[in-house]
């Protein structure tokens, strides 16, 4: 799972939150109007499953948030919940297997290799 933080220009936040509200794999969305500084804007955070990340990241780019805002992505090491989500089933941690191309490309730009 990935945790994504976006600083969204106020003019784009409604489009962004509408997109995220309907995107498969997005959960735990939080929006704080006017909370972001340097740059200023709205703070939007959400979690997303690796397998659903590529189309969502493409949509963020289509909105222009890679130019007009800031997008930060972190890998979540663990998720503690009371009950498993229906799509996950029951049992131990399930590894993510889908490559998230934005993260692969960012690693390559830093001189890392994809495994």
N, C-alpha and C positions, 0 to 999 in steps of 0.2 A: 504494500500500500504506500501511496505517496501523500505527503501533506503539501499543499500549494498555498502560497501567500501571494496575493495580488494587490498592488496599489493601483486603483482604477481612477482615472479622471472621472469626476462627477457625471459628466455628460455620457459616459459609457457604462456606468454601473448598472443601470436598469437592464440594459441589453445583456450584460454579463450575468447578472443574477437570474434572469429569465432563461438564458441558455443553460446555466448550471442546474437550475431546478428541474429541467427535463432531461438532462444528459444521463444516460445509463452509467452506473458505477460511481457517481458522485454522491457523497454523503457528508454529514457533519458540517454543512455550510454555515458560515457566520459572516454577517456583514455589519461593519461599523462605519456609519456615515461620518465623513469628515475626520476620521481618526488618524489618517496617515499624514506624516510630515517628511519632507525631504525625499521624494517629492510629495506635495500635498495631494490629497484625494481621499477616496474611500478605501478602507481596508476590507478585503474580502478573503476569507480563508476557507478551504475545503479539503477533504480527503478524497482520494480516488484510487480505485483498483488499477494495477498496472495494465491489465488487459483492456481497460476503457480509456486509458490516458492519451493515446496518440490522437484520436479524433478531437478530444477536448482541447489539447494543446494546439492543434491546427485551428480550431475555432477561436482560441484566444489570439492567435496571430492574425486571423482574418478580421477580428475586431480592432486590430492595431495596438493591442496592449503590450506587445513586445517593443513598440516604439514610443507610444504615448504614456505607458505606465511601467510597472515593474512586475516581473513574474519570478518568484523564487520557489524552488522545489526541494523538498527534503524526503528522504526515505524514512518510513516509520518502521522501527524495529519490532514493536509489539503493539497490539491493540487489546486492551482489557475490557471485555464486555460481559454482561450478565448472561446473555444468550447469543448463540450463533445467528448470523443473518441467514435467511432462507437459502440464498444462493451459495452459501459456503458449506452447508451440511454440518455434520457433527464431527468432533474429533480434534486432533492436535493442529498445530499451525500448518497452514497450507502454503507452500512456496509459490511465488508468482513466477510464471514462465514466459510471459509475453515481454519482448524487449520494448522499452520505452525509448523511442528514437531520439527524442529531445535530450534525454540523459546520456545516451550513447554518444551523440554528436558533441555534447558539452564535455564529456570525458576525453574524447579524441582531441578536441581543441586544446585541452590542458596537457596533452601528451600521453594520456593513458591509452590502454588498449581494451577492446571489448572482449569479454570472455563468454 
